[in-house]
């Protein structure tokens, strides 16, 4: 039995929505890996966490370069 047949026979097609992601707004289903933000109780998909953190910390993505300290 392949995965699709198993899923259909097991009744898992009725996935339970737990809440919505506070970063992307999409549904989070029972069993999905998430990050719960302790500071404010928000919940985000594990795949949304980096963008959430970048926004929350006002961080920018850059390429590291050696700084020239010649004053």
Secondary structure, 3 states (H helix, E strand, C coil): CCHHHHHHHHCCCCCCEEEECCCCCCEEECCCCEEECCCCCCEEEHHHHHHHHHHHCCCCCCCCCCCCCCC
